[in-house]
Amino acid sequence: MADKRCENGHFIDESWDLCPYCPQDASEPEIPVVRPRAAELSPRAVASAAAPAPDAAPRRVTSSGSAAAVASPPPQQQIERTVASRLEAGAQQKRYVVGWLIGLNGASRGESFPVRMGRNVIGRDRRSDIVIADDQASSHHADLVFRPEERRYILMDHNSTNGTYVNEAEIEPRRDLIGKDVVRIGSHRFVFMPLCHDGFYWDDEGLLQ
């Protein structure tokens, strides 16, 4: 038990010089409260003090005059994306159409099959560039190649069982194609119609010349 008394007879702790129970004398100066000035705050501290609390929600006034909280949308997560502005080195360029094979008989009659720049695989396999639905055609029957630097269309037989024919003559093993040549693979016949020639071809930027 505390045995020290103040001037008004209140028991207080030995270490206390002022009695907390006695009323403050009006003549005693009030202890000033020191607050930091805005100039003493760092820019980051000022920004943090001015920012609203994370969980604070904006409020709107209803028709009755009362304030209601308005739910804030959740912050959107920033997703970093890499956008390619040009083709990387070694990337495959687009294969432009350079001609067509047009069916003359059977199920492909009147149908057109695009011939593209580079090698075009012709065969019964569904993964071929030009699919021939014919039991007499091999899975990889022939290749039709367009060489842009030479403006040449070259048809090459791929060691097929029944051979590849142009204008009813078997090719051994390759032959250049020109406009309106008739290609026969199995029982299917196609007329060849070129798009590119010496005065009409795709340039390096994909434009027609």
C-alpha positions in Angstrom: 0.0 0.0 0.0 1.2 3.5 -0.8 2.2 5.4 2.3 3.0 8.8 0.6 0.3 11.4 0.8 -0.2 14.6 -1.3 -1.0 18.0 0.2 -4.7 17.1 0.1 -4.3 13.8 1.8 -4.5 11.5 -1.2 -2.3 8.3 -1.1 0.1 8.2 -4.1 3.1 6.2 -5.2 6.5 7.2 -3.8 7.8 8.0 -7.3 5.0 10.5 -8.1 5.6 14.2 -7.6 2.1 15.3 -8.7 -1.1 13.9 -7.4 -3.4 12.7 -10.2 -6.5 13.0 -7.9 -6.1 16.7 -7.1 -7.7 19.2 -9.4 -5.3 21.1 -11.6 -4.5 24.6 -10.4 -5.6 27.2 -12.9 -2.3 29.1 -12.4 -0.3 26.1 -13.5 0.5 26.3 -17.2 -1.0 23.6 -19.5 1.5 21.2 -20.8 1.8 21.9 -24.5 1.1 19.1 -27.0 3.8 19.1 -29.7 2.7 18.0 -33.2 5.0 17.8 -36.2 4.6 20.4 -38.8 3.8 19.6 -42.5 7.3 20.9 -43.5 8.9 18.4 -41.2 7.2 15.4 -42.8 8.9 13.6 -45.7 7.1 13.5 -49.0 6.4 9.8 -48.6 4.9 10.3 -45.2 2.7 13.2 -46.5 1.5 10.9 -49.3 0.7 8.1 -46.9 -1.2 10.4 -44.6 -3.2 11.8 -47.4 -4.1 8.4 -48.9 -7.4 6.8 -47.7 -7.3 3.6 -45.7 -7.3 0.5 -47.8 -10.5 -0.7 -46.4 -12.3 2.6 -46.6 -15.3 2.6 -49.0 -16.8 5.6 -50.7 -20.2 6.6 -49.5 -23.2 8.0 -51.4 -26.3 9.8 -50.1 -29.6 8.0 -50.6 -32.9 9.6 -51.4 -33.8 9.5 -47.7 -30.7 11.5 -46.8 -28.8 8.7 -45.1 -25.3 7.7 -46.2 -24.8 4.3 -47.7 -21.5 2.6 -48.4 -20.7 1.9 -52.1 -18.7 -1.2 -52.7 -15.4 -0.5 -54.5 -14.3 -2.8 -57.3 -11.4 -5.1 -56.5 -8.1 -3.9 -57.7 -7.1 -5.4 -61.0 -4.0 -7.5 -61.1 -1.5 -6.1 -63.5 -0.4 -8.8 -66.0 2.8 -8.4 -67.9 2.6 -9.2 -71.6 5.3 -9.5 -74.2 4.2 -8.3 -77.6 6.2 -9.3 -80.7 6.5 -6.5 -83.1 8.3 -8.4 -85.8 9.2 -11.9 -86.8 12.1 -13.4 -84.9 15.1 -14.7 -86.8 14.4 -18.1 -88.2 10.6 -17.8 -87.9 8.6 -19.4 -90.8 7.2 -16.8 -93.2 3.7 -16.9 -94.5 3.2 -19.2 -97.4 1.3 -17.2 -100.1 -0.9 -18.9 -102.7 1.0 -19.2 -106.0 -1.5 -21.3 -108.0 -4.2 -23.9 -107.9 -5.0 -27.5 -108.8 -8.7 -27.8 -110.0 -10.4 -31.1 -110.0 -11.7 -32.4 -113.3 -13.5 -35.6 -112.3 -14.7 -37.6 -109.4 -15.6 -36.1 -106.0 -13.1 -33.3 -106.5 -14.6 -32.1 -109.8 -14.9 -28.3 -109.7 -13.0 -28.0 -106.4 -9.9 -25.9 -106.2 -6.8 -26.8 -104.1 -4.4 -24.0 -103.4 -0.7 -24.4 -104.2 1.4 -22.4 -101.8 5.0 -21.1 -101.9 7.5 -23.8 -101.1 6.7 -27.6 -101.0 3.2 -28.9 -101.2 2.6 -32.5 -100.2 0.1 -34.4 -102.4 -1.3 -37.7 -101.1 -4.0 -39.7 -99.4 -2.8 -38.8 -95.9 -5.2 -36.3 -94.4 -2.2 -34.3 -93.2 -1.2 -33.6 -96.8 -1.4 -30.1 -98.2 -3.6 -31.4 -101.0 -5.5 -34.5 -100.0 -6.4 -37.0 -102.7 -9.3 -39.3 -101.7 -8.3 -42.2 -104.0 -7.3 -45.7 -103.0 -4.8 -45.7 -105.9 -2.9 -42.8 -104.4 -0.1 -43.3 -102.0 -0.1 -41.6 -98.5 2.7 -39.3 -99.7 2.3 -39.6 -103.5 4.0 -36.5 -104.9 5.4 -33.0 -104.1 4.6 -29.9 -106.0 7.3 -27.3 -105.4 7.3 -23.6 -106.3 10.7 -21.9 -106.4 10.1 -18.1 -106.3 13.7 -17.3 -107.3 13.2 -19.2 -110.5 9.4 -18.8 -111.0 9.3 -22.6 -111.5 6.6 -25.1 -110.5 8.1 -28.6 -110.2 6.0 -31.8 -109.8 8.0 -34.7 -108.2 6.8 -38.2 -107.7 7.6 -39.5 -104.2 8.3 -43.2 -105.1 4.5 -43.8 -105.4 3.2 -47.3 -106.3 1.1 -46.2 -109.3 3.1 -43.2 -110.5 2.3 -39.6 -111.3 1.2 -38.4 -114.8 1.2 -35.1 -116.6 -0.8 -34.9 -119.8 -1.0 -38.8 -119.5 2.8 -39.1 -119.6 4.4 -40.6 -116.5 7.0 -38.3 -114.9 10.4 -39.8 -114.1 10.9 -38.6 -111.4 10.0 -34.9 -111.9 8.7 -32.4 -114.4 8.1 -28.6 -114.7 4.4 -27.6 -114.8 2.9 -24.8 -116.9 -0.6 -23.4 -117.1 -3.3 -25.9 -118.0 -1.2 -29.0 -117.6 -3.4 -31.9 -116.5 -2.0 -33.9 -113.5 -3.3 -37.4 -112.9 -2.9 -39.2 -109.5 -4.7 -42.5 -109.3 -8.0 -42.0 -111.1 -8.2 -38.3 -110.2 -7.3 -35.6 -112.8 -6.5 -32.0 -112.0 -5.8 -29.0 -114.2 -3.0 -26.8 -113.0 -3.5 -23.0 -113.0 -0.5 -20.9 -111.9 -0.7 -17.4 -110.3 2.9 -16.3 -110.3 5.1 -15.9 -113.4 7.9 -13.7 -114.6 5.8 -10.5 -114.4 3.5 -11.4 -111.5 4.8 -12.7 -108.2 5.0 -12.1 -104.4 7.9 -10.0 -103.2 9.7 -10.3 -99.9 7.1 -8.1 -98.1 4.1 -10.1 -99.5 3.2 -7.6 -102.2 2.3 -8.5 -105.7 4.7 -7.3 -108.4 
